[in-house]
Amino acid sequence: MFKPVSLFIGLRYTRTRKKSQIVSFVSFVSTLGITIGVLALIVVLSVINGSTSVMRNETLKSVPHVSVQASDAMPRWRELRDAMSQSADVVGAAPYIEGEGWLRIDGGGEFIQVRGVAPEFEPQVLQVESPGFNALLETLGESENGIILGISLANRLGIYLDDEVTLMSLNSLINRELDEVMRFKVIGGADFGFYGNNNTAMISLEAAQKLFGTSAGAQDVRLRLQVDDVFNAGLIADEALAAIDDASLRQGVSSTSWSESQSSLFDALRLEKTLTGFMLLMIVVIGAVNIVSTLVMVVADKSADIAILRTMGASRGTIMSIFVTQGTTVGVFGTLFGAILGVLVSLNLSTIMGWIESLLNTALSPNNVYMISYLRAELRVDDVILICICALSVSFIATLYPAYRATRIQPAQVLRYE
């Protein structure tokens, strides 16, 4: 089988290390460093992906995929809702009003986020995976003054089922319009997501309109859309609006996707992932530095061989290719081993973390306080490919200087005393 001479000799140099134990050891350290770096990058970025997905899912329990609002009031929201629901990518649409209020019970109280919803439409846009939530919404539709509280909010204030609470809009409180207070009966608690359980309460749309009225702190009726692709939510909403035939219906109407309303949070998470990946890439760079050391020693050891090859007609490019091949081989093996281990660890992270947690709770005291099994990993093929490309690129760049040094060897000076 045909094999280029530079590839043949480079692979031969990689395998023959019996006479140079120090070179063999440094080469092993180089491979190990790259392996650990790639392994750490894949696992850590997978954990960040998993954490980001959990945060996104929890956020979307209380934040709409898309919020559709009008510059003025939206009196024809039913027609707009029906029109936007015609889009194949829009799973559901429901009206809502959102504003801040003061919740009070037994002399205590707290500022909360009040959401007024239409119980007949709200199930279409629910992100909460709880059959009991639908039953609560049915009860809310049948109750004139029912209220659903976030679980953490109810626990913190010591509120139970069938308790009566008073609610006042923030603007009424500021203006001391105490006669605008409304009484509500607690019909249950619900999961509004990690970011909504602490301060969210849900009432009917009609009750919210009475509560907020036309005060400056109130928000007009808006539409909450649920789409089948959350990553293209804004584009889907824009296309649904553009497809409405009645120009007067969409006049002054705009949309805001979750990625825009929560941009500060998820931009920070993306920046964290980028910086973490860059810092962990330094492990690969350290392994690549060892490649430089290995090749410098090999070039010094093989100077006579290089001189003979040059006298036999080998070009500088051939000599350079030999040592680039040798150094890149180390990078290829290190990247391959690291990628395999990283994928295996990421796919079995929950099991591994559970075993480590059990070991810590058994070996250390006090018991049952080391809780790390909640870590979740989301392995992405594009991340693995990018990591492998970066590791191979760093390994290749590390070979260039020693390979260039090899091309500068003068055959006459080396062979003078041979």
TISEPA-677107 format. One record per residue (C-alpha): y, x, z; residue in three letters. Coordinates in nm, 4 decimals, padded with zeros to 6 digits. Each point is the difference from the previous one (the first is absolute). Layout:
R       yy       xx       zz resn
R        Y        X        Z  ALA
...
***
This chain:
R       yy       xx       zz resn
R  00.0000  00.0000  00.0000  MET
R  00.3437  00.1350 -00.0922  PHE
R  00.2144  00.0949  00.2954  LYS
R  00.3422  00.1741 -00.0193  PRO
R -00.0166  00.3547  00.1335  VAL
R  00.2833 -00.0618  00.2503  SER
R -00.1834 -00.3025  00.1427  LEU
R -00.3320  00.1876  00.0142  PHE
R  00.1421  00.3035  00.1798  ILE
R  00.2223 -00.2098  00.2317  GLY
R -00.2989 -00.2063  00.1180  LEU
R -00.2065  00.3185  00.0331  ARG
R  00.2644  00.1550  00.2268  TYR
R -00.0007 -00.3192  00.2076  THR
R -00.3750  00.0244  00.0662  ARG
R -00.0416  00.3757  00.0622  THR
R  00.1287  00.0831  00.3473  ARG
R -00.2839  00.2019  00.1554  LYS
R  00.1955  00.3258  00.0198  LYS
R  00.3246 -00.1517  00.1298  SER
R -00.0548 -00.2101  00.3099  GLN
R  00.3721 -00.0186  00.0829  ILE
R  00.0796 -00.1436 -00.3441  VAL
R -00.2809 -00.2505  00.0391  SER
R  00.1290 -00.1048  00.3427  PHE
R  00.3595 -00.0456 -00.1209  VAL
R -00.1276 -00.2000 -00.2969  SER
R -00.1963 -00.2236  00.2377  PHE
R  00.3090 -00.0518  00.2158  VAL
R  00.1979 -00.0913 -00.3128  SER
R -00.2554 -00.2623 -00.1007  THR
R -00.0167 -00.1338  00.3552  LEU
R  00.3799 -00.0242  00.0252  GLY
R  00.0282 -00.1966 -00.3235  ILE
R -00.2923 -00.2230  00.1047  THR
R  00.1600 -00.0817  00.3363  ILE
R  00.3381 -00.0603 -00.1622  GLY
R -00.1361 -00.2429 -00.2611  VAL
R -00.2152 -00.1713  00.2642  LEU
R  00.2973 -00.0457  00.2339  ALA
R  00.2248 -00.1257 -00.2794  LEU
R -00.2468 -00.2642 -00.1187  ILE
R -00.0832 -00.1270  00.3504  VAL
R  00.3568 -00.0047  00.1346  VAL
R  00.1477 -00.1648 -00.3096  LEU
R -00.2815 -00.2569  00.0080  SER
R  00.0863 -00.0798  00.3628  VAL
R  00.3688 -00.0340 -00.0930  ILE
R -00.0978 -00.2315 -00.2875  ASN
R -00.2077 -00.2090  00.2391  GLY
R  00.2815 -00.0196  00.2546  SER
R  00.2498 -00.0959 -00.2704  THR
R -00.2296 -00.2762 -00.1265  SER
R -00.0425 -00.1386  00.3526  VAL
R  00.3766  00.0072  00.0550  MET
R  00.0606 -00.1680 -00.3347  ARG
R -00.2535 -00.2760  00.0731  ASN
R  00.1473 -00.0577  00.3461  GLU
R  00.3533 -00.0048 -00.1398  THR
R -00.0917 -00.2529 -00.2702  LEU
R -00.1233 -00.2425  00.2645  LYS
R  00.3634 -00.0685  00.0862  SER
R  00.1919  00.1387 -00.2997  VAL
R -00.0239 -00.1905 -00.3324  PRO
R -00.1455  00.1705 -00.3055  HIS
R  00.3163 -00.1221 -00.1713  VAL
R  00.2956 -00.1899  00.1415  SER
R  00.1954 -00.2153 -00.2476  VAL
R  00.3534 -00.0919  00.1028  GLN
R  00.3090 -00.1546 -00.1603  ALA
R  00.3580  00.1222  00.0222  SER
R  00.0964 -00.3513  00.1169  ASP
R -00.2179 -00.2686  00.1541  ALA
R -00.3341 -00.0832 -00.1632  MET
R -00.0124 -00.3830 -00.0023  PRO
R -00.2536 -00.0068 -00.2855  ARG
R -00.2509  00.2312  00.1668  TRP
R -00.2888 -00.2381 -00.0713  ARG
R  00.0628  00.0165 -00.3749  GLU
R  00.0421  00.3777  00.0155  LEU
R -00.3198  00.0335  00.2009  ARG
R -00.1966 -00.2090 -00.2501  ASP
R  00.1411  00.2004 -00.2914  ALA
R -00.0803  00.3412  00.1497  MET
R -00.3496 -00.1143  00.1000  SER
R -00.0779 -00.0362 -00.3707  GLN
R -00.0238  00.3773 -00.0319  SER
R -00.3612  00.1187 -00.0116  ALA
R  00.0799  00.2950  00.2312  ASP
R  00.1632 -00.2147  00.2696  VAL
R -00.2696 -00.1091  00.2460  VAL
R  00.2230 -00.2299  00.2029  GLY
R  00.3592 -00.0898  00.0862  ALA
R  00.1441 -00.1592  00.3115  ALA
R  00.3521 -00.0653  00.1361  PRO
R  00.1234  00.1539  00.3222  TYR
R  00.3094  00.0540  00.2115  ILE
R  00.0365  00.3035  00.2203  GLU
R  00.2555  00.0830  00.2654  GLY
R  00.0445  00.1343  00.3511  GLU
R -00.0140 -00.2149  00.3092  GLY
R -00.0154  00.0025  00.3804  TRP
R -00.3294 -00.1210  00.1493  LEU
R  00.0182 -00.1094  00.3626  ARG
R -00.2615 -00.1085  00.2550  ILE
R  00.0106 -00.0242  00.3831  ASP
R  00.3228  00.1916  00.0322  GLY
R -00.1137  00.2872 -00.2246  GLY
R  00.0534  00.0492 -00.3677  GLY
R  00.0015  00.2329 -00.2967  GLU
R  00.1594  00.0400 -00.3405  PHE
R -00.2549 -00.0793 -00.2705  ILE
R -00.0374 -00.0423 -00.3747  GLN
R -00.0352 -00.3693 -00.0852  VAL
R -00.1745 -00.1023 -00.3197  ARG
R  00.0101 -00.3549 -00.1288  GLY
R -00.2826 -00.0876 -00.2391  VAL
R -00.1395 -00.2978 -00.1901  ALA
R -00.3529 -00.0468  00.1402  PRO
R -00.1275 -00.1578 -00.3221  GLU
R  00.0897  00.3091 -00.2072  PHE
R -00.0303  00.2837  00.2516  GLU
R -00.3816  00.0464 -00.0301  PRO
R  00.0542  00.1121 -00.3618  GLN
R  00.1885  00.3122  00.1117  VAL
R -00.1785  00.0870  00.3225  LEU
R -00.1157  00.3611  00.0387  GLN
R -00.1601 -00.0810  00.3349  VAL
R -00.3804 -00.0112 -00.0224  GLU
R -00.0501 -00.2667  00.2658  SER
R -00.1385 -00.3514 -00.0608  PRO
R  00.1660 -00.1093  00.3221  GLY
R  00.3428  00.0684 -00.1495  PHE
R -00.0479 -00.2777 -00.2549  ASN
R -00.0853 -00.2411  00.2810  ALA
R  00.3175  00.1055  00.1830  LEU
R  00.2038 -00.0687 -00.3122  LEU
R -00.1500 -00.3469 -00.0300  GLU
R  00.0955 -00.0664  00.3617  THR
R  00.3482  00.1367 -00.0685  LEU
R  00.0394 -00.2430 -00.2891  GLY
R -00.1006 -00.2912  00.2196  GLU
R  00.2208  00.1057  00.2926  SER
R  00.3701 -00.0713  00.0055  GLU
R  00.0902  00.2887  00.2283  ASN
R -00.2990  00.2346 -00.0071  GLY
R  00.0318  00.3786  00.0115  ILE
R -00.2503  00.2819 -00.0691  ILE
R  00.0628  00.3277  00.1805  LEU
R -00.1129  00.3520 -00.0749  GLY
R -00.2861  00.0988  00.2295  ILE
R  00.1786  00.2962  00.1599  SER
R  00.3205 -00.2030  00.0456  LEU
R -00.1865 -00.2809  00.1791  ALA
R -00.1877  00.2436  00.2245  ASN
R  00.3138  00.1926  00.0913  ARG
R  00.1920 -00.3130  00.0997  LEU
R -00.3008 -00.1641  00.1670  GLY
R  00.0058 -00.3018 -00.2306  ILE
R -00.3106 -00.2161 -00.0341  TYR
R -00.1175 -00.2882 -00.2161  LEU
R  00.2029 -00.3216  00.0409  ASP
R  00.2815  00.1783  00.1855  ASP
R  00.3502 -00.1151 -00.0892  GLU
R  00.2623  00.2542 -00.1044  VAL
R  00.3614 -00.0236 -00.1080  THR
R  00.1328  00.1666 -00.3107  LEU
R  00.3560  00.0674 -00.1108  MET
R  00.1304  00.1753 -00.3093  SER
R  00.1679  00.3327  00.0605  LEU
R  00.3253 -00.1227 -00.1524  ASN
R  00.0094 -00.3016  00.2347  SER
R -00.0595  00.2304  00.2957  LEU
R  00.2820  00.2318 -00.1040  ILE
R  00.2379 -00.2939 -00.0454  ASN
R -00.1184 -00.1559  00.3302  ARG
R -00.0997 -00.3207 -00.1776  GLU
R -00.2562 -00.0830  00.2661  LEU
R -00.0431 -00.3590 -00.1154  ASP
R -00.1869  00.1255 -00.3094  GLU
R -00.3015  00.1085  00.2017  VAL
R -00.3345 -00.1492 -00.1108  MET
R -00.3222 -00.0538  00.1940  ARG
R -00.3396  00.0888 -00.1446  PHE
R -00.3597 -00.0374  00.1118  LYS
R -00.2317  00.2998 -00.0400  VAL
R -00.2949 -00.1016 -00.2176  ILE
R -00.1644  00.3430 -00.0161  GLY
R  00.0243  00.3721 -00.0597  GLY
R -00.0637  00.1825 -00.3265  ALA
R -00.0342  00.3485 -00.1423  ASP
R  00.3195  00.0832 -00.1885  PHE
R -00.1021  00.3612 -00.0493  GLY
R  00.0658  00.3109  00.2030  PHE
R  00.3734 -00.0169 -00.0732  TYR
R  00.0403 -00.3754  00.0480  GLY
R -00.2052 -00.0840  00.3084  ASN
R  00.2665  00.1253  00.2388  ASN
R  00.2930 -00.2094 -00.1153  ASN
R -00.0981 -00.2738 -00.2462  THR
R -00.0133 -00.3762  00.0470  ALA
R -00.0803 -00.2596 -00.2663  MET
R  00.1387 -00.3538 -00.0148  ILE
R  00.0150 -00.2660 -00.2711  SER
R  00.2522  00.0291 -00.2821  LEU
R  00.1820 -00.3192  00.1070  GLU
R  00.0292  00.1242  00.3588  ALA
R  00.1353  00.3337 -00.1228  ALA
R  00.2644 -00.1756 -00.2089  GLN
R  00.1105 -00.1949  00.3085  LYS
R -00.0067  00.3123  00.2165  LEU
R  00.2075  00.2177 -00.2294  PHE
R  00.2017 -00.2723 -00.1730  GLY
R  00.2869  00.1457 -00.1989  THR
R  00.0829  00.2726  00.2518  SER
R  00.0913  00.3447 -00.1212  ALA
R -00.3168  00.1455  00.1471  GLY
R -00.2280 -00.2297 -00.1965  ALA
R -00.1714  00.0804 -00.3263  GLN
R -00.0499 -00.2579 -00.2730  ASP
R -00.3426 -00.1042 -00.1224  VAL
R -00.1772  00.2776 -00.1841  ARG
R -00.3372  00.0260 -00.1711  LEU
R -00.2814  00.2225  00.1144  ARG
R -00.2348  00.1088 -00.2794  LEU
R -00.3484  00.1415  00.0260  GLN
R -00.1120  00.1967 -00.3061  VAL
R -00.3355  00.1402 -00.1062  ASP
R  00.1311  00.3579 -00.0305  ASP
R  00.2227  00.1016  00.2917  VAL
R  00.0858  00.3333 -00.1633  PHE
R  00.1664 -00.1796 -00.2928  ASN
R  00.1433 -00.2872  00.2043  ALA
R  00.3587  00.0500 -00.1143  GLY
R -00.0933  00.0110 -00.3691  LEU
R -00.2157 -00.3123  00.0313  ILE
R  00.2823 -00.1923  00.1680  ALA
R  00.2516  00.1063 -00.2661  ASP
R -00.2348 -00.1092 -00.2787  GLU
R -00.0634 -00.3343  00.1729  ALA
R  00.3755 -00.0591  00.0299  LEU
R  00.0615  00.0982 -00.3618  ALA
R -00.2704 -00.2435 -00.1173  ALA
R  00.1820 -00.3039  00.1462  ILE
R  00.1348 -00.2104 -00.2879  ASP
R  00.2738 -00.1735  00.2007  ASP
R  00.2827  00.2550  00.0120  ALA
R  00.1888 -00.1978  00.2637  SER
R -00.3018  00.0197  00.2321  LEU
R -00.0064  00.3800  00.0014  ARG
R  00.3765  00.0476 -00.0014  GLN
R  00.1080  00.2177  00.2916  GLY
R -00.3627  00.0492  00.1106  VAL
R -00.1292  00.3492  00.0803  SER
R -00.3137  00.1475  00.1517  SER
R -00.0742  00.2750  00.2521  THR
R -00.3465  00.1519  00.0227  SER
R -00.1585  00.1287  00.3195  TRP
R  00.0295  00.3578 -00.1250  SER
R  00.3777 -00.0448 -00.0196  GLU
R  00.0452 -00.1775  00.3336  SER
R -00.2266  00.2513  00.1778  GLN
R  00.0987  00.3021 -00.2066  SER
R  00.1139  00.2114  00.2956  SER
R -00.3396 -00.0271  00.1726  LEU
R -00.2177  00.0720 -00.3022  PHE
R  00.2317  00.2690 -00.1390  ASP
R -00.0381  00.1762  00.3354  ALA
R -00.3798 -00.0315 -00.0253  LEU
R -00.0002  00.1424 -00.3528  ARG
R  00.2195  00.2890  00.1133  LEU
R -00.2342  00.0625  00.2932  GLU
R -00.2984  00.0128 -00.2348  LYS
R  00.1785  00.2419 -00.2348  THR
R  00.1112  00.2358  00.2769  LEU
R -00.3410 -00.0099  00.1693  THR
R -00.1705  00.0796 -00.3289  GLY
R  00.2397  00.2890 -00.0626  PHE
R -00.0605  00.1483  00.3458  MET
R -00.3780 -00.0264 -00.0332  LEU
R  00.0221  00.1589 -00.3441  LEU
R  00.1083  00.3150  00.1833  MET
R -00.3611  00.0368  00.1188  ILE
R -00.1046  00.0223 -00.3645  VAL
R  00.2804  00.2505 -00.0642  VAL
R -00.1267  00.2193  00.2857  ILE
R -00.3468 -00.0089 -00.1533  GLY
R  00.1539  00.0951 -00.3349  ALA
R  00.1750  00.2977  00.1614  VAL
R -00.3446  00.1271  00.0950  ASN
R -00.0936 -00.0243 -00.3678  ILE
R  00.2825  00.2440 -00.0715  VAL
R -00.1380  00.2406  00.2624  SER
R -00.3509 -00.0321 -00.1404  THR
R  00.1041  00.0701 -00.3575  LEU
R  00.2228  00.2930  00.0972  VAL
R -00.3001  00.1641  00.1689  MET
R -00.2270 -00.0833 -00.2940  VAL
R  00.2487  00.1487 -00.2483  VAL
R  00.0135  00.3199  00.2074  ALA
R -00.3808  00.0100  00.0209  ASP
R -00.0544 -00.0708 -00.3699  LYS
R  00.2731  00.2238 -00.1398  SER
R -00.2579  00.2228 -00.1719  ALA
R -00.1677 -00.3026 -00.1605  ASP
R  00.3384 -00.1230 -00.1172  ILE
R  00.0792  00.3380 -00.1530  ALA
R -00.3342  00.0066 -00.1854  ILE
R  00.0556 -00.3504 -00.1320  LEU
R  00.3449  00.1009 -00.1210  ARG
R -00.1399  00.3060 -00.1828  THR
R -00.2602 -00.2244 -00.1624  MET
R  00.2790 -00.2088 -00.1484  GLY
R  00.0516 -00.2779  00.2542  ALA
R  00.3550 -00.1321 -00.0157  SER
R  00.2323 -00.0523  00.2946  ARG
R -00.0518 -00.3729 -00.0415  GLY
R -00.3774  00.0413  00.0344  THR
R  00.0383  00.2046  00.3197  ILE
R  00.2395 -00.2556  00.1431  MET
R -00.2377 -00.2855 -00.0890  SER
R -00.2857  00.1712  00.1852  ILE
R  00.1819  00.0020  00.3334  PHE
R  00.1585 -00.3405 -00.0522  VAL
R -00.3533 -00.1340 -00.0532  THR
R -00.1260  00.1724  00.3144  GLN
R  00.2830 -00.1302  00.2205  GLY
R -00.0015 -00.3489 -00.1483  THR
R -00.3738 -00.0277  00.0671  THR
R  00.0713  00.0323  00.3710  VAL
R  00.2591 -00.2754 -00.0283  GLY
R -00.2377 -00.2253 -00.1940  VAL
R -00.2784  00.0311  00.2588  PHE
R  00.2414 -00.0475  00.2905  GLY
R  00.1571 -00.3061 -00.1629  THR
R -00.3398 -00.1477 -00.0897  LEU
R -00.1430  00.0399  00.3509  PHE
R  00.3208 -00.1281  00.1603  GLY
R  00.0152 -00.3051 -00.2279  ALA
R -00.3634 -00.0947  00.0676  ILE
R  00.0392  00.0386  00.3767  LEU
R  00.3363 -00.1791 -00.0008  GLY
R -00.1366 -00.3003 -00.1892  VAL
R -00.3058 -00.0206  00.2276  LEU
R  00.2094  00.0197  00.3178  VAL
R  00.2529 -00.2555 -00.1268  SER
R -00.2698 -00.2501 -00.0960  LEU
R -00.1700  00.0344  00.3412  ASN
R  00.3077  00.0546  00.2163  LEU
R -00.0521 -00.3050  00.2211  SER
R -00.3551  00.1068  00.0837  THR
R  00.1057  00.3589  00.0672  ILE
R  00.2948 -00.1052  00.2167  MET
R -00.2215 -00.2414  00.1928  GLY
R -00.2461  00.2818  00.0716  TRP
R  00.2808  00.2332  00.1118  ILE
R  00.1479 -00.2723  00.2204  GLU
R -00.3380 -00.0598  00.1622  SER
R -00.0420  00.3733  00.0566  LEU
R  00.3444  00.0360  00.1582  LEU
R -00.0499 -00.2996  00.2272  ASN
R -00.3354  00.1412  00.1097  THR
R  00.1103  00.3597  00.0551  ALA
R  00.3507 -00.0493  00.1380  LEU
R  00.1430 -00.1965  00.2882  SER
R  00.1321 -00.2653  00.0373  PRO
R -00.2312 -00.1909 -00.2319  ASN
R  00.0907 -00.2592 -00.2640  ASN
R  00.3544  00.1254 -00.0591  VAL
R -00.0540  00.2099 -00.3126  TYR
R  00.0329 -00.2627 -00.2728  MET
R  00.0129  00.1602 -00.3448  ILE
R -00.2556 -00.2094 -00.1878  SER
R  00.2753 -00.2322 -00.1237  TYR
R  00.0968  00.2545 -00.2672  LEU
R -00.0495 -00.1389 -00.3495  ARG
R -00.0118  00.1944 -00.3254  ALA
R  00.0756 -00.1218 -00.3491  GLU
R -00.1281  00.2489 -00.2561  LEU
R  00.1894  00.0026 -00.3288  ARG
R -00.1351  00.1696 -00.3098  VAL
R  00.3469  00.0995 -00.1209  ASP
R  00.0666  00.1821  00.3287  ASP
R -00.3276  00.1925 -00.0270  VAL
R  00.0732  00.0989 -00.3599  ILE
R  00.3547  00.1112  00.0853  LEU
R -00.1225  00.2063  00.2974  ILE
R -00.2658  00.1705 -00.2119  CYS
R  00.2516  00.0786 -00.2754  ILE
R  00.2442  00.1490  00.2547  CYS
R -00.2741  00.2116  00.1626  ALA
R -00.1222  00.1305 -00.3348  LEU
R  00.3559  00.0706 -00.1131  SER
R  00.0784  00.1964  00.3163  VAL
R -00.3247  00.1953 -00.0394  SER
R  00.0791  00.0804 -00.3628  PHE
R  00.3540  00.1148  00.0792  ILE
R -00.1364  00.2266  00.2764  ALA
R -00.2123  00.1896 -00.2560  THR
R  00.2843  00.0906 -00.2347  LEU
R  00.1532  00.2940  00.1886  TYR
R -00.3278  00.1882  00.0728  PRO
R -00.1168 -00.0669 -00.3574  ALA
R  00.3285  00.1364 -00.1323  TYR
R -00.0444  00.3086  00.2201  ARG
R -00.3395  00.0545 -00.1618  ALA
R  00.1566  00.0068 -00.3475  THR
R  00.2375  00.2807  00.1054  ARG
R -00.2831  00.2448  00.0766  ILE
R  00.0162  00.3048 -00.2264  GLN
R -00.3505  00.1028 -00.1221  PRO
R  00.0914  00.3695 -00.0398  ALA
R  00.1166  00.0343  00.3608  GLN
R -00.3049 -00.1805  00.1429  VAL
R -00.2623  00.1829 -00.2110  LEU
R  00.1570  00.3464  00.0356  ARG
R -00.2219  00.0917  00.2947  TYR
R -00.3074 -00.2110 -00.0913  GLU
***
